[in-house]
Amino acid sequence: MKHFKNYFFIGLLASFFFSCQKEYSLEAELTSAGTWQFNDDTKLYKGNIDSAYIKVAGATRTLSLIGKSEDKQQNFLLHLYATDSFTVGTYKASLFQTDFQYFSTSKNIYQADQFIGEFIVTITAIGNNNITGAFSGNSEDSSGTIKPLTLGKFTSRINLIGNGTGGGTGTTAVGTLGASADSCTSVSRSGTFTQGIALTPSNTVTIQATITTPGTYLISTNTVNGVSFSKSGIFTTAGPQTVILTGTGIPANSGIQIFKVTFGTSTCNFPITFGAGIPPPTGDYFPITPGSFWAYGNADRDPLDSFLVTATSRTKNVGSIVYNVFSVDDIPPSGSPYELYYRKAAGDYFEYLNTDFFGFDSGTNSPANIEYPFLKESVSVNGSWQSPSVTGKAPINNVSTTITVYIKMTILAKAVSATSGVVNSNDVIKVKYEYYGTVAPLPAIVIATEERWFARGIGLIYNSNDFTGSKEIYNVGRYKVN
């Protein structure tokens, strides 16, 4: 039962906290890298940026601007997220491209992310190890009230290592596709296209673009028959360019399908013939129907580390929201199972999470439970979203310490084939979970990771995590979905 119920975060965070504390203190003694400011409805806030850098984790790049208020009592933290180089342009919270925190050691003063409302950051210049920009939008204050922040701006030196070959040129490529809007030029296809069989990176379509202005680009198709093609990157020279579009998705039907390619204002079309095959599976990626169950075992086949998850017929009401109750118990039964709470809304799947999971002090000091979406069908590959932040107290080296944690989720793959235990599915979504923690004034850091695979019509089939400090893998051994 390790992957569902663990009280490990505080111990892990403590080790990170003390290892990073000296490094952060030394950084704070350096000359400020830049400045920041913003307004609420009554006051101007401003201060210095102490650190600005870009880090790469898998397919995601994170740009961090970290600083303090002029009196050193409050902390400024602005994140931007991208799957390619950071360039001049806008980054929106609604697209999981940015989040913002302004906080003291005792409370969050302002927080902005996709769960609160639209918050927009605009990079106005980036290059030569400098960045400038502006920001504004909705935020939540310490009382839970939504307040707009305005006239935000920043300028700073920044370490651009990790920003990719674009290096922050700030230029968007311009060019044209094909000989006419009805026909892409020099089309060639690679791979087998069959109904019901998920596309892989080997399913590609090669087209030609004529570039007049080099720079960053995104060339993509519409979604047809459950399938789409895309490619992003950087054109470094003008003239004819060969572009290989990679396909994703599961073809729903056989026959000829026409795809429309878009590059800026230019478009062209190409056909693909899908062979007859297996109809794609139907159903939810995380079924909640009563009577369904899933048995999981440790990949090392430890007989003492297996458990059964059952969707019961009971429900739990939290305000006006209704959750389905799941029971979790050891195999063989322990006699004292515990409960988890899930619901689905459209293509989003939510868990009502007991914050004791993070290891905070219990009783009156324990923060309120939260709801977070652990799976979103509509998010594209490499797209991310976050849970609400949770702030509570816990002892670190026998000192009661205020700690903030949250979970960042990223889609690793969609509509792919995967095998785990007894399941071999051709429609799987793979999701990475990064558990962030911070002790002010340190920036948030990843303290644990997890990966889950969800198969359409079956549910959770695979879990890999490092909750205990070493990697644990669980596969599904048997299941029934009603």
Phi, psi and omega in degrees: 000014187298323189280348178262332187219106184219141179240069191239342194295319186295318178297317178295318181296324180299318181294320177293321183300311184284333176287332182267342188299317181294318180299317182293320180299319179295321178298321184294340180278348182282164175299138183304139180283334182182197182225161176216160172197158172198165179241145160257202185284351183228346194215149171263126175253139178203161180180199184250150170265125182266332185211138178215125185200169177237131176239149181245127175229105185065234181268001185254133172256135179240122176260125183242132171242118188235131181201189181224160174290169183299328180270005177067013184264345183231156189242141181245128180217115180238126178246142167236147182233140179208157174258355175227192181297147171285130182224173174302132181152185184258149179229123189247140176297324181297338178258014179061035183256352182201154167209163188215141174224139171227118193209160172248183179291341185255341183197160169279120180275313175218142175220138180226131174198185186293341180277346184261324181155184182285131178222125189237131174246134177242119171278118180267338176199139175209130182153162181054035178061033174222153178217141172225155180186183181221159179207154177192164176142188183283143175220166176245129180272184186294341179267000182089006180276136177280125180227140177280141171253137185228165173055030177287140176205158180210154171211138187197153161290152180209142174278111184270008173299130183099357181273007175079181185291344179293326176059017179074040180292333178078008183255133175262131183296147177232138179180191183228158179247139167063175179278335179202168180295340184270348187211120172288154184267140173055052181281130170222148185240149179226140180098173180255132182248107187229137178307131175082354181253121183298138175290150179238175177302345178280349177273100185229160172229126181259127178229177180239139175236144176254116188262128176259329178231112178296158178154191180287151182212158168224120175242124186211162176253168167286169177268121181231131177060028181080011186230147173215165180228147179199164174201134175233158180166212183223126169272121183265346180224160176274169178105187181296136180226137175269129183237127179257110179273133180259135183269150173221157176113177179238119180298128182276329186224165174266171178107183182277132178232141181255128180250138177258123180263138180234132174222100187062239179263000182264142179223158170202168184237153170213151179260155170224136176260120179263128178285156177293142182198215184271126176301143182293154178293158179241170178107183182273156174282343177216083183297144178236018182290133181304141180092346176289149177210160180216129177254133183238144177226151177296138182298339176278003177060038174285114184294343180268001183235065176219154185205163184239131177247125184234131173277113182274176176272000182275158177231161176231128179262127173240099189064234179267000183265134181249128179246148171276137183269127175252139177255136180236127181213160177293163168242115356292165186302141179276339185090352179222069179291162174239174188242148171233156188230124184226155172209164176233139174225114186055236181261016180252140180243130188241147170241137170267105194261127172286119185289355170300338177308326183276350176089023177290165171304140181273180179078216185293340180276350183286130180292161182295150175295159183230157168254138176216148177277114182271350178208133179229110183297331188279346183283135182281169179300135184078356174286149185227160171208170185230155170281164169299151175285146178237126181241128178207186181244146176204153181283127170239118186052044177067015177246126178293118190235137176280126185231139176242132179228155172203167182244131174252128181247139181225133176283118179272324182201151178224146176053044179247162176275142180203151178236132176212120182060237182271000186256132170232103186243147176256014178218084185238139170253128178252130185233134173260138178241122177247122182264112183262146175218152177211143168245112184305140010263017182290149174290158178295141180227156178283124181248348175197156179226159181208151174226132178235144175245132180242123180258132180300133179079356182238309181118206181288123182243349186206141174218132174231130181210162176242036183301327184265005182098346174227159187287132175238136180235134178237131176247157177278130183261324175204158182198163171213130178243120180277000000 
